Amino acid sequence: SVISYTAEHTPGAERPAMDRLLTRGNIEVAEMRLQQFGFDPGPVDGMFTAQTQAAVRAFQARYGLPVSGLLDRPTREELKLGVDPKRGD
C-alpha cells in the first residue's frame, strides 16, 4: 500500500512522498548529485519522480543509509546538498 503525506491529492497522479521543505531547485541539485554519484534519477528537472525515488533508494542502499526513497536529512547530508539550515558543522 502507498502512504501519501501530502495534504492535497491530485487525481490520477500518484506522486512519491517527499520532504515538502525542499524546493524544485533543491531537488534539481539532488538529481545532479545523484548523477555525479553514478545513479540515474531521470531528467534533471527538479521533479521528484518514481525514477528519482529509485535512484535515491539505490544511493541509500549503497551508502548504508536507511532506505526510505526520500531526500531525508541523512541522505541530503551524504549527497552534500547543503540544504539544511540546521546543520551544526
Number of C-alpha atoms within 10 A of each C-alpha: 3 8 7 13 12 13 6 7 11 9 6 6 7 12 15 18 17 18 12 9 9 14 13 14 12 17 20 18 19 25 27 21 18 21 16 11 11 11 18 20 24 19 15 18 15 18 18 23 17 15 15 26 22 18 21 26 20 17 22 21 14 10 11 8 14 13 15 15 21 21 23 15 16 13 22 17 14 13 21 12 15 13 16 13 6 8 9 5 3
